[in-house]
Amino acid sequence: MLEKKVISQLRKILGKDAVLTSKEDLNAYSYDGTTTWAHMPDVVVLPTTVEQVSQILKLADENKVPVTPRGAGTNVSGGSIPIKGGIVLCTTKMNKILDINKTNLTATVEPGVVLQDFNIALAKQGLFYPPDPQSFLGCTVGGTIAENAGGPYCVKYGVTKQYVLGLEVVLANGYIMKLGGVTVKNRTGYELMMLFTGSEGTLGVITKITLRLLPMPPAQKTMMAVFDDMAAGGQAVSNIMASGVVPAKIEFVDNFVLCRIEEMMPMGLPVEAQALLLIMADGSPAAVEAEAKQIVDILKKSGAKEVKVAKDDAEAAKYWKMRSAGFAATFGAAKTVLAEDVAVPRDKLAEFIDKLGEISERTGFFISYLGHAGDGNLHPAIFTDVSKKEEFERAQAAMGEIFEAALSLGGVLSGEHGIGLEKQRFLKKAMDPVALNLMIKIKGILDPNHILNPGKIWEEERV
Amino acid sequence: MAKTSQKRYEQIKRFENDLSQCMKCGFCTFWCPVYQEEHIESSVARGKNMMIRGLLAGELDYTKEYAERLNQCTLCMACTTNCPAKANIPNVIVAARADAVKARGLKFPYNIVYRWLLPRRRLFGWVVRFASWFQGIFLPRTEGSIRHLSMFLSALGKGRNIPQIAPRFLRQMVPVVNKPPKGVETKMRVGYFSGCMTDFVLPELGKHIIDFLNRNGVEVIVPKEQGCCGAPVFLGAGDFDTGRKMADTNVKAFEGLDYVISDCATCTSALKDYAKFLADTRQRKRAYAKFAEKVKDISEFLVDVLKLPPSAYQPSAEVKGKKVTWHDPCHLSRHLGITAQPRQIIKSIPDIEYLEMPNADRCCGMAGTFSIYYYDLSKQIADKKVAAIKSTGADIVVSSCPGCEIQLIDSLLRNKLPVKVMHIMELIK
């Protein structure tokens, strides 16, 4: 339990209204987007300035109180759960877009800006920020930096870290540190910015972000292809990538999701088909036309049963909406859905899909999967029920097997969600032990009292 | 013990499916008008749903803060409409309000107003009349109207622009049976649900609607026994017992009629919600469900049932040549799915220009009781609506919910924007 004097000092720093202590409010900051993780903080603070963040951290460091930085809490790794209680430092009120510079193609924002609000502001000026985690309606830009988030667009445009030009970070002792700048090129010492990008709130609190932007691609085209065989769908993805075209997005949907889509929006999809690919090409109108033609060709040659090209933007939007609706349907399909985030090398995708089939057969769990096939990042989902203890444990074991399968193919534990609490028990297997140890040492230098998001990423006994 | 807890969460348990449907993705934060002002997790559907789960798990209790958080929702349904899992959290919130009232009781003065005054229509009318004498003394007279007495009392202290009480109520102005004029064939016979607002404040609107229906071959019955729809009582305050009495009164008042027409989106939606929230017996369930089918919003009735030709919609003198925009009441658009019909009517009217406002279906922040408890928050939400209206350059903003209209009048005056607020039926001659 937190000492009373710490809370009264927090009130002095932030004012009464920005310090939440009622049980009802604490409960609201005890969870994130994961299924089962939850822990109550002792207090929630909502700073509006970097100076406040600095004073909060100084106070916490002096009193050795855990601080869990949090944006909108849409992450799916357990990353923003205050697992050791203490302070939740929520950045949702630091939500100003400070600058959008069309000439430099840069923007500077506060961490609490919601990604969709940022996208809307950019679109008004014909600008584009590609990283598109599918929580864009809720997630904050600060959170996407801390999680180094990705999404469908990343197959062509890369993940969040490719866009971070400058950061302002408050360190555990309250020091306000500036990193990077506004230039695209910057070769000044170590890439310390990358240390904080993807740090999951364990090294510092991000308070200002400068991002690289792109002009909005003037044209785009969406294609849809249906396959009888799942592995054939996976192979088609590899064939497209090997042909020299890089589509903006390649999304993969299995039979389960395909059937839900057909139920919700009947459009004559063959419900016996095992896989569906949604592909988008973007760029200049002429390039898009040529790329789309090439993609359709390859899809047909790879054995697609049916290929559709959206005739206009409205139809394309319908296809993409259908894809997110299908994703939602997966989550509504069972009491508890364990969804994961593994990524494998693209040329191993078909093999990985076969392995998933074997695991499903052996464990008896139905496994649905959809994902960003273009970058080998799949979200296999196991349908179970958390209230049935024995079944839930078996489901978790099956998920363990999925991780093992991905790792054995040279894949990774997490493509875009991060480790947090959810995947830390697998970390040892997925990382070089020296690298893991180095990570822990870095944490010790930057946060000697272990106040920043303690208990995350690696398992505790190693500290 | 198990039995008491069952009783303690009686209503919530009925919506357990909605409660468990939320997968905590947090997408509702983007759509929630309250969260967009507060940026605090307990404002939004996910946070409230988790709070109610916490109550059921025994981690939270019926505290003042709990009730506070429950009340801090406009029930606008934007969360549900945009929810990937279609979790209807407003259902859970209404149910939780009901359980909280059972556990905690209603606080003064709401207990008097909701339990005692609103169900007694004639008495309520007299109290409103009495209050109106003071209105002229304490407040500048403005256009528009007041919806509930409680709102009036509350607004006295907060400087809200409150419209005037009519010198004669609708029930004093029109007979029970209103037949089409001579020479017009009677095609249909319907009941007219007047609602507190039209009855006490906008009787001219009610009269106008009855005349319009008469001229188009509809005989209109205005039962004297009808009362308040009960929205502030059972949806706002969670007093299901009183709400049930009001529901029974209204269902009985309109017995034997094929349709019940209302000009208020909130009333229409509340009348249809009896079956969902208030049916405690099989008998009531059947009666309320049958009643719900008969209830029609005025624009829905004109377009879908009466199927009037476009030529039936001629502009009233004061709107000719004006630019008009439409505000979707939450209770009409998201609760009942009625968005096309009012637009079709407005677009049929010659000599006016229709302009669609951005986010026309975004909540105006009124939400009855909500705006009493949280007037400042309500004003902040309304200011976004005012900005949307301003961006269209319209002369008139039209809606179909007296609650929204009060909010719009108040907010436009506060923002000094010279835009007139009208009910959709006031556009038509």
Interface residues (C-beta under 8 A of the other chain):
Chain A: L20 S22 K23 E24 D25 N27 A28 Y29 S30 Y31 D32 G33 T34 T35 L46 A72 G73 T74 C90 T92 K93 N95 G112 V114 Q116 S135 L137 G138 C139 S324 A325 F327 A328 F331 G332 K335 V337
Chain B: S20 Q21 M23 K24 C25 G26 F27 C28 T29 F30 W31 H39 I40 E41 S42 G47 M50 M51 G54 E59 L60 T63 E65 Y66 E68 R69 N82 P84 A85 K86
